[in-house]
Amino acid sequence: MNLPELGAFLRTRRDRIRPAEVGLPHGPRRRVPGLRREEVAQLAGLSADYYTELERGSGKHGVQPSAQTLAALARALRLNGDERDHLFHLADRPIPRSAQGPSAHVQPALVGLLDRLSTTPARVITDLHETLVENDLARALLGNSPAHRGPSASLVYRWFTDPQSRAIYPPDDHPRHSRVFVADLRAAAARRGRDAEVTKMVAVLRRRSEEFAALWDTHDVAVRRMDHKKIVHPTLGVIELDCSNLFSEDGRQRLLWFTAPPGSRGAEQLELLSVIGVQDLTVSEDTATLGAAEAAGPS
């Protein structure tokens, strides 16, 4: 690992990004034209101390950035494909496949659009429903994306293997979401061809979930492009929103965002969401379960 070169590379990439490009205020006391170290750390989900050590390139504290950390830095610094690969080379890490998994390099066009959706919950996901990057309102609406690796990074996988992952939707809607997930996954599997990742995921889900196996055997296929959703929020209750999707050219990544008709209750709830942010999302599992039960109505 070439830590001095890695640190120098990070510094130069940080210096070229203007705060407004990543949704940060310029402020009257800014001494540098680009981002501050703590701002890069915030955007990448790292501690400021860790990023500072990484950029200094001294290696005094045994800094060894993981592939997931490097991918987060590549997204935060808006690196293009060549720059992302160079970052991984300097860190002596294998370059991840460009469009798969939580370490994937987000398509620049989708990131650019995401940056402009500051008043709308939005996130970029893979065709296996792995979250790559999201804005603050998406985290406030949907909760923080779990830091999983492997198959469980996929919401589709967790949907059929972890009952708690379904608490975000009212129980009456679960069968429909199951059908949509499976039909969308079959379309992704066909598009990818004989891809080991999706083949393994399907095999494991068939073993672990009778519901998935039955739905998979129907051979229904449909790419999810538009959807109307009811989302259970721990503070605001059930929020009805429209979910739109914009796909990358190869179909392996998509930007999805949530809107509501002007004047609707959903629009009012989105406005409230922008005020409360994520401050009320630190609830217990019991509270989340209770919220889902209330949304379902009396039995």
C-alpha positions in Angstrom: 0.0 0.0 0.0 1.4 3.4 -1.0 0.0 5.5 1.8 1.9 8.8 0.9 0.6 8.6 -2.7 -2.9 7.7 -1.4 -3.0 10.7 0.9 -1.7 13.1 -1.8 -4.3 11.8 -4.2 -7.1 12.3 -1.7 -6.0 15.8 -1.0 -6.0 16.8 -4.6 -9.4 15.3 -5.2 -10.8 17.1 -2.1 -9.4 20.4 -3.3 -11.1 20.4 -6.6 -14.7 19.9 -5.3 -16.7 23.0 -4.4 -19.1 22.7 -1.4 -22.1 23.5 -3.5 -21.5 20.5 -5.7 -22.2 18.2 -2.8 -24.9 20.2 -1.2 -22.8 22.0 1.4 -22.9 25.7 2.2 -19.8 27.7 1.2 -19.8 29.8 4.3 -18.0 33.1 5.0 -14.9 31.7 6.8 -13.9 29.0 4.4 -10.1 29.0 4.0 -9.9 26.4 1.2 -11.7 26.4 -2.1 -12.5 22.8 -1.9 -13.9 20.5 0.8 -12.6 20.4 4.4 -11.3 17.1 5.7 -14.2 16.7 8.1 -16.7 17.3 5.3 -15.2 14.5 3.2 -15.4 12.3 6.3 -19.0 13.2 6.8 -19.9 12.5 3.2 -18.2 9.2 3.3 -19.6 8.1 6.6 -16.1 8.1 8.3 -14.8 9.7 11.4 -12.9 12.9 10.9 -9.8 11.5 12.8 -9.7 8.4 10.6 -9.9 10.3 7.4 -7.2 12.8 8.6 -4.8 9.9 9.3 -5.6 8.4 5.9 -5.0 11.7 4.1 -1.7 12.3 6.0 -0.5 9.0 4.7 1.8 8.4 7.7 0.5 4.9 8.6 1.3 5.6 12.2 -1.9 4.0 13.5 -2.0 1.1 11.0 -4.6 2.7 8.7 -5.8 0.0 6.3 -8.8 1.2 4.3 -11.3 -1.5 3.3 -12.9 -1.8 -0.1 -16.1 -0.5 1.4 -14.3 2.6 2.8 -12.6 3.2 -0.6 -15.9 3.0 -2.4 -17.4 5.5 0.0 -14.5 7.9 -0.6 -14.9 7.5 -4.3 -18.5 8.5 -4.1 -17.9 11.3 -1.7 -15.1 12.8 -3.9 -17.1 12.2 -7.1 -14.3 10.1 -8.7 -14.7 8.9 -12.3 -14.0 5.3 -13.2 -10.2 5.7 -13.8 -9.8 7.7 -10.6 -11.7 5.1 -8.6 -9.5 2.3 -10.0 -6.4 4.4 -9.2 -7.6 4.8 -5.6 -8.0 1.1 -5.2 -4.6 0.4 -6.8 -2.9 2.8 -4.3 -4.6 1.1 -1.4 -3.5 -2.3 -2.8 -7.1 -3.5 -3.0 -8.7 -5.5 -5.8 -10.9 -3.3 -8.0 -14.6 -4.2 -7.5 -16.9 -4.9 -10.3 -18.3 -1.6 -11.5 -22.0 -2.2 -11.1 -22.4 -4.8 -8.4 -22.5 -4.8 -4.6 -22.2 -2.1 -1.9 -18.7 -1.3 -3.1 -19.9 -0.5 -6.7 -18.9 2.8 -8.3 -22.1 4.8 -8.8 -22.8 6.0 -12.3 -21.7 9.7 -12.4 -25.0 10.8 -14.1 -27.1 9.2 -11.4 -25.0 10.9 -8.7 -25.3 14.2 -10.4 -29.1 13.9 -10.4 -29.1 12.7 -6.8 -27.2 15.8 -5.7 -30.0 18.0 -7.2 -32.8 16.2 -5.3 -32.1 17.9 -2.0 -35.8 18.3 -1.2 -36.9 14.8 -2.3 -36.0 11.4 -0.7 -33.8 9.7 -3.2 -31.2 6.9 -3.4 -29.2 5.0 -6.0 -29.4 1.2 -5.8 -28.2 -1.7 -7.9 -30.5 -4.1 -9.8 -30.2 -6.4 -6.8 -31.6 -3.6 -4.6 -28.3 -2.8 -2.8 -28.2 0.8 -1.7 -25.1 2.6 -3.0 -25.7 6.2 -2.0 -28.7 8.1 -0.7 -29.5 11.6 0.5 -30.5 12.7 4.0 -34.2 12.7 3.3 -34.0 9.1 2.1 -32.4 8.1 5.4 -35.1 10.1 7.3 -37.8 8.3 5.4 -36.5 4.8 5.1 -33.9 4.6 7.9 -30.2 4.1 7.5 -29.2 1.4 5.1 -27.7 -1.5 7.0 -23.9 -2.0 6.5 -24.2 -5.5 5.2 -21.9 -7.3 2.8 -22.6 -10.3 0.6 -26.2 -11.4 -0.2 -27.7 -9.6 2.8 -26.7 -6.2 1.3 -29.7 -6.8 -0.9 -33.1 -5.6 0.3 -34.6 -8.4 -1.8 -32.5 -11.0 0.1 -33.4 -9.5 3.5 -37.1 -9.3 2.5 -37.3 -13.0 2.3 -34.9 -13.9 5.1 -35.3 -11.2 7.8 -38.9 -10.5 8.9 -37.9 -7.2 10.5 -36.9 -5.8 7.1 -40.7 -5.8 6.2 -41.6 -3.4 9.0 -41.3 -0.4 6.7 -44.4 -1.5 4.8 -47.9 -2.2 6.2 -48.5 -6.0 6.4 -51.4 -5.9 4.0 -48.9 -4.7 1.3 -46.3 -7.4 1.9 -47.7 -9.9 -0.7 -47.6 -7.3 -3.4 -44.1 -6.2 -2.6 -43.0 -9.8 -2.6 -44.4 -10.3 -6.1 -42.8 -7.1 -7.4 -39.4 -8.0 -5.9 -39.3 -11.4 -7.4 -40.5 -10.3 -10.8 -37.8 -7.5 -10.8 -35.1 -9.9 -9.7 -36.0 -12.3 -12.5 -35.5 -9.5 -15.0 -32.2 -8.6 -13.5 -31.1 -12.3 -13.6 -31.9 -12.5 -17.3 -30.1 -9.2 -18.0 -27.0 -10.4 -16.2 -26.9 -13.8 -17.9 -25.0 -16.5 -16.1 -23.9 -14.2 -13.3 -22.6 -16.1 -10.2 -23.8 -13.5 -7.7 -27.5 -13.6 -8.7 -27.4 -17.3 -9.4 -26.2 -17.9 -5.8 -28.8 -15.5 -4.4 -31.7 -17.2 -6.1 -30.5 -20.6 -5.0 -30.2 -19.6 -1.4 -33.5 -17.8 -1.4 -35.2 -20.9 -2.8 -33.9 -22.9 0.0 -34.6 -20.4 2.8 -38.0 -19.1 1.7 -41.0 -21.1 0.6 -42.7 -17.9 -0.4 -39.8 -16.9 -2.7 -39.6 -20.4 -4.2 -43.3 -20.3 -5.1 -43.1 -16.9 -6.6 -40.0 -17.7 -8.6 -41.6 -20.7 -10.1 -44.4 -18.6 -11.6 -41.7 -17.1 -13.9 -43.4 -13.7 -13.7 -41.0 -11.0 -14.9 -41.4 -7.2 -14.7 -38.9 -4.4 -14.3 -40.1 -2.1 -11.5 -40.3 1.4 -13.0 -43.2 3.2 -11.1 -44.8 2.3 -7.9 -47.2 3.7 -5.3 -46.1 2.9 -1.8 -47.3 3.2 1.8 -44.3 3.6 4.1 -44.5 3.2 7.8 -42.5 6.0 9.5 -41.9 5.7 13.3 -42.9 9.3 13.9 -45.2 10.4 11.0 -47.2 7.2 10.6 -48.1 5.8 7.2 -46.9 8.0 4.3 -48.3 7.4 0.8 -45.9 8.3 -1.9 -45.1 7.7 -5.6 -41.8 6.0 -6.3 -40.1 6.7 -9.6 -37.1 5.0 -11.1 -34.4 6.2 -13.6 -32.1 3.5 -14.9 -28.4 3.6 -16.0 -27.7 2.7 -19.6 -26.8 -0.9 -18.7 -29.8 -1.3 -16.4 -27.7 -2.4 -13.4 -28.2 0.8 -11.4 -31.2 3.0 -10.8 -32.0 6.3 -9.2 -35.3 6.1 -7.3 -37.0 9.0 -5.7 -40.3 9.6 -3.7 -42.9 12.3 -4.4 -46.4 13.1 -3.5 -49.1 15.2 -5.3 -49.1 18.9 -4.2 -51.6 19.5 -1.4 -51.8 15.8 -0.4 -51.3 14.5 3.0 -48.1 12.8 1.7 -46.7 16.1 0.6 -47.4 17.6 4.0 -45.6 14.7 5.6 -42.6 15.1 3.4 -42.4 18.7 4.5 -42.5 17.6 8.1 -39.9 15.0 7.4 -37.5 17.6 6.1 -37.8 19.4 9.5 -37.5 16.4 11.9 -34.8 14.7 9.7 -33.4 11.6 11.4 -33.7 12.8 14.9 -36.6 10.6 15.8 -35.3 7.5 14.0 -33.4 6.1 17.0 -36.3 3.9 18.1 -36.2 0.5 19.5 -37.3 -2.6 17.6 -40.3 -2.9 19.8 -41.4 0.7 18.8 -40.9 -0.1 15.1 -42.9 -3.3 15.5 -45.7 -1.4 17.3 -45.8 1.2 14.4 -46.2 -1.5 11.9 -49.0 -3.1 13.9 -50.8 0.2 14.2 -50.5 0.8 10.4 -52.1 -2.6 9.8 -55.2 -1.7 11.8 -57.2 -3.8 14.3 -57.1 -7.6 13.8 
